[in-house]
Amino acid sequence: MSLHIERIEDLGYDDFFEKSRFALGLRDYCVARVIAEYKGVYKVKTVSGEYLATITGKKSFNSSMREDYPAVGDWVVLDKVDGNRAVIHEIMARKTILKRKYSGKDGEQLIATNIDVAFIVESIDRDYNLNRYERYCVLVRESGIKPIIILNKIDLISDQEKKERMTELKKRLSNVDIIFTSTVTSEGLKNLYDSSIRGKTYCFIGSSGVGKSSLINKLLGKDRITIGNIGIQSDRGTHTTTQREMYFLDNGSIVVDNPGMREVGLTDLSVGIDDQFNAISFSALKCKFTNCTHVHEPGCGVLGDMQSGDLDENEYKNYITLKKEAHHFGMTKREKQKKDKNFGKFKKKTKKTFKNYKYKGYCD
């Protein structure tokens, strides 16, 4: 962490978090930001330095899900500070929460918190996929985070192919900023560096081996993150980032490196989908029915614009896929909540029955 922190605002603190601290009645406590997470231990940073922190026993006892625990990016209130050790008393309100559905099972995985901008990284080789870009954009938009697309390793293609890729991306993702980068030729790195602002927090997300850690190392100007060798069969960098960690650039901006994600499972992201697919959302205003699914209904504005060529067919297909996935997750989540509620009622009724039951013994 070469950057000298002079003010708490340099760590990303603003009025939102100050109001949270005031609402919690903890204005006299020291605040810190979680910059790394290990097994049961967190590295936190204040203006005065860094500490290894654990949560209080009471906080651990009252926590029932992953979101109840600190995450990289969180602002926390420190109860005790002794040497380089500290105790986390409370987690402050989160401005943004980036999460995804766990692969192959129920529940959500917390990716990062209090992020301002998400750099969505794909590489030009086997990872390049427009549908996946859209999926990531939906994920971050739902959290109120601005997405910026990075297409990395462009040194592997010709200038003509670069133009073709840019045309494809602008057609499908016209409402998202796009940066082409290469850590080999340094193309696009200055643009990436200049797009980050002091005190703002940026996270890098994408599949394993697309070059997220290499890009951060270039921005840092030093090899802070270990990079694996390139796989001979896959022509990809091996997955080396196993935990989330925060870094501070010389220009005062803050970046978070994330482990690669094999799948981008969506939660109930109806708002994020509508924000990302704004052309389709605009066409939907012309639908005859307000509850139109844009699949088979007569008088559907979306289907009409697609058939006339005003909407991209592949974009439409991905939109329908993501809508169905988000709806399914929402239904599953509500059914689980209803099941848990019914089970809670059953337990309460059973306890009451046993409490009122008096055992009577009989002898022949």
Buried (B, 14 or more C-beta within 10 A) or exposed (E): EEBEBEEBEBBBBEEEBBEBBEEBEBEEBBBBBBBBBEEEEBBBBBBEEBBBBBBBEEBEEEBEEEBEBBBBBBBBBBBEBEEEEBBBBBBBBBBBBBBBBBEEEEEBBBBBBBBBBBBBBBBBBEBBEBBBBBBBBBBBBBBBBBBBBBBBBBBEBEEEEBEEBBEEBEEBBEEBBBBBBBBEEEBBBEEBBEBBBBBBBBBBBBBBBBBBBBBBBBBBEEEBBEBBEEEEEEEBBEBBBEEBBBBBBEEBBBBBBBBBBEEBBBBBBBBBBBBBBEBBBEBBEEBEEEEBBBEEBEEBBBBBBBEEEEBBEEBBEBBBBBBEBBBEBBEEBEEEEEEEEEEEEEEEEEEEEEEEEEEEEEEE
